[in-house]
Amino acid sequence: MDALLIVSIFIVAIFITFYSVFHSYVLRPYFAGGVCTSKARLDGKTAIVTGANTGIGKETVVDFARRGARVIMACRNLKKAEATMKEIIEKTGNKNLVVKHLDLVSLRSVQAFAQDINNTERRLDILLNNAGVFNLPELTKTEDGFETTMGVNHFGHFLLTNLLLDLLKRTAPSRVVVVSSVLHRAQRKGSTPGLNFENLNGEIFYNGFMAYAQSKLANILFTRELARRLEGTGVAVNSLHPGKISTEIRRHFSWWRKLTWDVVFKHFGKTTEQGAQTQIHLAVSEEVEGVSGLYFADCKEDEPSKYAQDDVAALKLWELSSQHVGLEMMSRQRI
């Protein structure tokens, strides 16, 4: 082996060692963001987590289980969810976990899940609307005719939350946590930023990234209006940006985009455990008890875009969503 090759190998080894140390002690802590420091216990309390079998949803279930909560894992894929549940039970020692089927692309599934919860659960302390889809490559519709991203990320959770409100109120003080994203700032309505009500379901055009941005803006507007309607009930509702994380939400990417995404966020993003911290903070922390209608990032209050603070748009979205999911008719049927 000649001297030049030996020197090259030595330089590469030094670089790798230096970068590993730099990444572990400088980059990773920098991108980790805020951490939930609350030691609050959840013994005797019940939480529902949608999309609980993977990513930040799974990490949140682990945290809740360690705090002693009864956790209902609301998932579309029961086989994967049950395997995850067994793993979490083994890790935490908390056997008070249960898997229930919930497919947010179907309002019938949402209704069936909510009816099951209302009939079998005595309390609901935390509802975490965590499940989501991102950047679907082409326009697809749910069985109810919604653009899939908006259907899962907004309409499904809108109906679910409303159908569980009575139980949340009876359990008060209770909390609703809605996972949004900093990408809500990317939403554009033509040349004017804001929620595009004329294109909520891809009626005019479809772009996967913009559909996601629109659904995340809808999440914050929904949170804002729901908080207004819940004033004085003891039910708090807040939204959040979890951070930049490589999770199963990128499942619809092409292989090369997945690879790029994973490499970038492995080095310059959060782990799933770090990404779950803000939603855990909003669900359990004493600091935010009674706080409602706000948007958080890195475990502290953040200011969303001015279009996410539009109360007129929030009310319009609520009324339109109620009409689209048939909320008033369902309420009459329950009476």
Residue pairs with C-beta under 8 A, 6 or more apart in sequence:
23 267
27 267
27 268
31 243
31 244
31 268
31 269
31 270
31 274
32 270
32 271
32 274
33 243
33 270
33 274
33 277
33 278
33 297
33 298
33 299
34 277
34 278
34 281
34 297
34 298
34 299
34 300
35 274
35 277
35 299
36 63
36 277
36 278
36 280
36 281
36 284
36 285
36 299
37 285
38 281
38 284
38 285
38 286
38 287
40 67
40 284
40 285
40 286
41 67
41 68
42 64
42 67
42 68
42 69
42 125
42 126
42 284
43 67
43 68
43 69
44 68
45 68
45 69
45 70
45 123
45 125
45 126
46 69
46 70
46 71
46 72
46 121
46 123
46 124
46 125
46 126
46 171
47 64
47 69
47 70
47 71
47 72
47 124
47 125
47 126
47 127
47 128
47 283
48 71
48 72
48 74
48 117
48 124
48 126
48 127
48 128
48 164
49 57
49 60
49 61
49 64
49 71
49 72
49 73
49 74
49 128
49 130
50 57
50 74
50 75
50 102
50 104
50 128
50 129
50 130
50 131
50 157
50 160
51 57
51 74
51 75
51 130
51 131
51 132
52 58
52 60
52 61
52 71
52 73
52 74
52 75
52 81
52 84
52 130
53 73
53 75
53 77
53 80
53 81
53 83
53 84
53 85
54 80
54 84
54 247
54 248
55 245
55 247
55 248
55 249
55 272
55 275
56 130
56 179
56 242
56 245
56 247
56 272
56 275
56 276
56 279
57 128
57 130
57 131
57 276
58 84
58 88
58 272
59 272
59 273
59 275
59 276
60 128
60 130
60 276
60 279
60 280
60 283
61 71
61 73
61 84
61 88
61 97
62 88
62 91
62 92
63 276
63 280
64 71
64 126
64 280
64 283
64 284
65 71
65 88
65 89
65 91
65 92
65 94
65 96
65 97
66 92
66 94
67 284
68 94
69 94
69 96
69 125
69 126
70 96
70 97
70 98
71 94
71 96
71 97
71 98
72 97
72 98
72 99
72 100
72 117
72 121
73 81
73 84
73 85
73 97
73 98
73 99
73 100
74 100
74 101
74 102
74 113
74 131
75 81
75 99
75 100
75 101
75 102
76 101
76 102
76 103
76 104
76 131
78 99
78 101
81 99
82 99
85 97
85 98
85 99
88 94
88 97
89 95
89 97
100 113
100 116
100 117
101 109
101 113
102 109
102 110
102 113
102 131
102 160
103 109
104 110
104 131
104 151
104 152
104 156
104 157
104 160
105 142
105 143
105 148
105 151
105 152
105 156
106 142
106 143
106 144
107 143
107 144
107 155
107 156
107 159
107 325
107 326
108 143
110 156
110 159
110 160
110 163
111 159
111 163
111 330
113 160
114 159
114 160
114 163
114 164
115 163
117 124
117 164
117 167
118 163
118 164
118 166
118 167
121 167
123 167
123 170
123 171
124 164
124 167
124 168
124 171
124 174
125 171
125 174
125 175
126 174
126 175
126 176
126 177
126 283
126 284
127 160
127 161
127 164
127 168
127 174
127 175
127 176
127 177
128 177
128 179
128 279
128 283
129 157
129 160
129 161
129 176
129 177
129 178
129 179
129 219
130 177
130 179
130 279
131 152
131 156
131 157
132 152
132 153
132 179
132 215
132 249
133 148
133 149
133 152
133 153
133 212
133 249
133 252
134 149
134 208
134 212
134 249
134 250
134 252
135 208
135 209
135 211
135 212
135 250
135 252
135 253
136 148
136 149
136 208
136 211
136 252
137 208
137 252
137 254
138 206
138 208
139 147
139 202
139 206
140 147
140 148
141 147
141 148
141 151
141 201
142 148
142 151
142 152
142 155
144 151
144 155
144 325
145 201
146 155
146 201
146 324
147 200
147 201
147 202
147 206
147 211
149 208
149 211
149 212
149 214
149 215
150 200
150 201
150 211
150 214
150 215
150 218
151 201
152 215
153 212
153 215
153 216
153 218
153 219
154 215
154 218
154 219
154 222
154 321
155 321
155 324
155 325
157 178
157 219
157 222
158 222
158 321
158 325
159 325
159 327
161 176
161 226
162 322
162 327
163 330
165 230
165 235
168 174
168 176
168 235
169 233
169 234
169 235
172 233
172 234
172 235
173 234
173 235
173 236
173 289
173 290
174 234
174 235
174 236
175 235
175 236
175 237
175 238
175 282
175 283
176 223
176 226
176 235
176 236
176 237
176 238
177 237
177 238
177 239
177 240
177 279
177 282
177 283
178 219
178 220
178 222
178 223
178 237
178 238
178 239
178 240
179 219
179 239
179 240
179 242
179 279
180 216
180 217
180 219
180 220
180 223
180 239
180 240
180 241
180 295
180 304
181 212
181 213
181 216
181 219
181 241
181 242
182 241
182 297
183 209
183 212
183 213
183 216
184 213
184 216
184 217
184 219
184 220
184 304
184 305
184 308
185 213
185 304
185 305
186 209
186 210
186 213
187 193
187 194
187 195
187 196
187 210
187 213
187 214
187 216
187 217
187 307
188 194
188 196
188 210
189 195
189 196
190 196
193 305
193 307
194 307
194 310
194 313
195 214
195 217
195 218
195 221
195 307
195 310
195 313
195 317
196 204
196 214
197 316
197 317
197 320
198 204
199 205
199 214
200 214
200 218
200 320
202 211
208 252
217 305
217 307
217 308
218 317
219 239
220 239
220 295
220 304
220 308
221 308
221 310
221 313
221 314
221 317
222 314
222 317
222 318
222 321
223 237
223 238
223 239
223 293
223 295
224 293
224 308
224 309
224 311
224 314
225 311
225 314
225 315
225 317
225 318
226 237
226 318
227 236
227 237
227 238
227 292
227 293
228 293
228 311
228 314
230 236
230 237
230 292
231 292
235 292
236 288
236 289
236 290
236 291
236 292
237 292
237 293
238 282
238 288
238 291
238 292
238 293
238 294
238 295
238 296
239 294
239 295
239 296
239 304
240 278
240 279
240 282
240 295
240 296
240 297
241 278
241 295
241 296
241 297
241 302
242 270
242 275
242 276
242 278
242 279
243 269
243 270
243 274
243 275
243 278
243 297
243 298
244 265
244 268
244 269
244 270
245 265
245 269
245 270
245 271
245 272
245 274
245 275
246 261
246 262
246 265
246 266
246 269
247 272
247 275
250 257
250 258
250 261
250 262
253 261
277 298
277 299
278 296
278 297
278 298
278 299
281 287
281 288
281 296
281 299
282 288
282 296
285 299
294 301
295 301
295 302
295 303
295 304
295 308
296 302
307 313
321 327
322 328
